[in-house]
Amino acid sequence: MRKAMAEAEVGDDVFGEDPTVNALQDKVAKILGKEAALFVPTGTMSNQLSIKAHTQPGDEVIIEATSHAYNFEGGAGAALSGIQFHCLKGVRGILQTSQIEEAIRPDDHHFPVTRLISLENTHNRGGGSIYPIENMTRICQLAKSKGLYIHLDGARLWNASVARGIKPSEYAQWADSVSVCLSKGLGAPIGSLVAGTKPFIDRVHRFRKMFGGGMRQAGIIAAAGIYALDHHLERLKEDHQNAKRFASGLKEFKGISINPEDVETNIVLFDIAETGRTSAQVAEAMKKERVLIHTIGKFQIRLVTHLDVTPQDIETALEVFKKIFH
Ligand SMILES: Cc1ncc(COP(=O)(O)O)c(C=O)c1O
């Protein structure tokens, strides 16, 4: 990847003249079955540009209550687009059509205008859960019938695709905008893309400028993305196997609450309330043993597998758990 970055042909992308960025954008648009795609630095920016381009201030965006765009993007929806989120509680992040149908506002001047539905696949705080394609299709058909837009936060759409054997373009077919990330499991150091129709991406391009996301010789980082898509997609299966193995190992510890069946991709969430320790104490103890973990609540822990985590690392981490919980 570093070699591909060093050898990348570059130009000024603010003028659309970087051949490597253009190649990446064409490649991702094709993979997602969309007319066009635009390269941006982060998944946060690609989500927020999509929200901005779909909505007017005062509009309402229906979203799952634990979703990334609502919880972990610094309040950007309100600050940058002036929208309000209408949050619905899903099961491991997954919403049902009936919930969304009920949440769509009637055409009455008292209410905000429901404009957009934002879905996250895989779902981060849902523990890497995968939207069943039938479910997504029904939600998208409902949106079309009501004249609403659909945004797909596909930061980890690759994981859903590899785990289910469903093409990214199939997941994306109903979405008016799709965000995908090249960092995270794919292993590029930076980069996300928004994909959609050509006029939509033209609009996003204008807002990318406004949000300060225009980059110059960005081919250096786009080359990393092309390399990641060419070499690191299929291997996501290994991350999923590692996550599964880790979850089965954790299940053996008394007091750790986890259902390995819930681990569908590369994220492992579990609860340690019954162990008598807090997640902060466990994180501290594990850090001393050189295993870094992410606490997401007093008793909740989130672990992620990726291309730098080997099956041996999983066994090592389980050994450390054993040491701490005995
Ligand atoms: C589902 C989801 N969407 C968007 C993002 C934002 O990506 P970034 O960290 O590149 O801004 C993340 C980050 O973890 C995520 O999990």
PDBQT file of the ligand as one rigid body, heavy atoms in Angstrom, charges set to zero:
ROOT
HETATM    1  C1  LIG A 401     -21.093   3.621  10.904  1.00  0.00    +0.000 C 
HETATM    2  C2  LIG A 401     -20.080   4.715  10.865  1.00  0.00    +0.000 A 
HETATM    3  N1  LIG A 401     -20.314   5.772  10.085  1.00  0.00    +0.000 NA
HETATM    4  C3  LIG A 401     -19.436   6.777   9.994  1.00  0.00    +0.000 A 
HETATM    5  C4  LIG A 401     -18.253   6.753  10.706  1.00  0.00    +0.000 A 
HETATM    6  C5  LIG A 401     -17.331   7.942  10.624  1.00  0.00    +0.000 C 
HETATM    7  O1  LIG A 401     -16.140   7.661  10.010  1.00  0.00    +0.000 OA
HETATM    8  P1  LIG A 401     -14.851   8.610  10.259  1.00  0.00    +0.000 P 
HETATM    9  O2  LIG A 401     -14.251   8.152  11.544  1.00  0.00    +0.000 OA
HETATM   10  O3  LIG A 401     -14.006   8.318   9.052  1.00  0.00    +0.000 OA
HETATM   11  O4  LIG A 401     -15.327  10.005  10.291  1.00  0.00    +0.000 OA
HETATM   12  C6  LIG A 401     -17.972   5.661  11.541  1.00  0.00    +0.000 A 
HETATM   13  C7  LIG A 401     -16.735   5.630  12.323  1.00  0.00    +0.000 C 
HETATM   14  O5  LIG A 401     -16.466   4.725  13.076  1.00  0.00    +0.000 OA
HETATM   15  C8  LIG A 401     -18.915   4.625  11.629  1.00  0.00    +0.000 A 
HETATM   16  O6  LIG A 401     -18.727   3.571  12.437  1.00  0.00    +0.000 OA
ENDROOT
TORSDOF 0
